[in-house]
Amino acid sequence: MYDLTGFQRDLLYVTAGLHEPHGLAIKDELDDYYEKDIQHGRLYPNLDTLVDKGLLEKGEADRRTNVYAVTRRGRREIEARRDWETTYIEELLSS
């Protein structure tokens, strides 16, 4: 996960947290988080990058809607990142 941008990492986390995430649902979550409108030209190429890296799978809900799912590798990467973060902030969180 070290080679992902912060935005790509956020995309992966949001996708992991949504039930049957599709592009617009992911976009809505990130719009709220970033407090600004995420452009489609930024969203979809970054989702495709995560698919290309094997962290997400992309499927079709219908002819116009793609759905995304975190792969086994993606889950492992999220867990490894979480463990790494915890080593640095554990003391802060336990205070």
C-alpha positions in Angstrom: 0.0 0.0 0.0 3.1 2.2 0.3 2.8 3.0 -3.4 -0.7 4.4 -3.2 -1.6 8.0 -3.0 -3.6 9.2 0.0 -6.6 9.6 -2.3 -6.2 6.0 -3.5 -5.9 4.7 0.1 -9.1 6.6 1.0 -10.9 5.1 -2.0 -9.9 1.6 -0.9 -11.0 2.3 2.7 -14.4 3.7 1.6 -15.0 0.9 -0.8 -14.3 -1.6 2.0 -16.8 0.1 4.2 -19.7 0.3 1.8 -22.2 -2.4 1.0 -22.1 -3.0 -2.8 -20.2 0.2 -3.5 -20.6 1.8 -6.9 -18.9 4.8 -8.3 -21.4 7.4 -7.2 -21.7 6.0 -3.7 -18.0 6.1 -3.3 -17.9 9.6 -4.7 -20.6 10.8 -2.3 -18.6 9.5 0.7 -15.5 11.2 -0.5 -17.3 14.4 -1.3 -18.4 14.5 2.4 -15.0 13.6 3.7 -13.0 16.1 1.6 -15.8 18.7 1.9 -15.7 19.3 -1.8 -16.9 17.8 -5.1 -14.6 15.0 -6.3 -14.5 15.1 -10.1 -15.3 12.0 -12.1 -12.0 12.5 -14.0 -10.2 12.0 -10.7 -12.4 9.3 -9.2 -12.6 6.7 -12.0 -9.0 6.6 -13.1 -7.9 6.1 -9.5 -10.5 3.3 -9.0 -9.1 1.7 -12.2 -5.6 2.0 -10.8 -6.7 0.1 -7.7 -8.3 -2.6 -9.9 -5.1 -2.8 -11.9 -3.1 -3.3 -8.7 -5.3 -6.1 -7.7 -6.7 -4.3 -4.6 -10.3 -4.0 -6.0 -12.4 -6.0 -8.4 -14.8 -4.3 -10.8 -18.1 -5.7 -11.9 -21.3 -4.5 -13.5 -24.5 -3.9 -11.6 -26.1 -2.9 -15.0 -24.9 -1.4 -18.3 -24.3 2.0 -16.7 -23.2 1.1 -13.1 -19.9 -0.5 -12.0 -19.7 -2.0 -8.6 -16.4 -2.6 -6.7 -15.3 -5.1 -4.2 -12.1 -5.3 -2.1 -10.0 -8.3 -3.1 -8.4 -10.6 -0.6 -5.1 -8.8 -1.4 -6.8 -5.5 -0.7 -8.0 -6.7 2.7 -4.5 -7.9 3.6 -3.1 -4.5 2.5 -5.7 -2.7 4.7 -4.9 -4.9 7.7 -1.1 -4.4 7.2 -1.6 -0.6 7.0 -3.7 -0.6 10.1 -1.1 -2.6 12.0 1.6 -0.3 10.8 -0.4 2.8 11.9 -1.1 1.3 15.3 2.5 0.9 16.0 2.9 4.7 15.8 -0.3 5.9 17.4 -1.2 3.2 19.9 0.1 5.3 22.9 -1.8 8.3 21.7 -5.0 6.4 21.4 -4.7 4.8 24.8 -4.3 8.1 26.6 
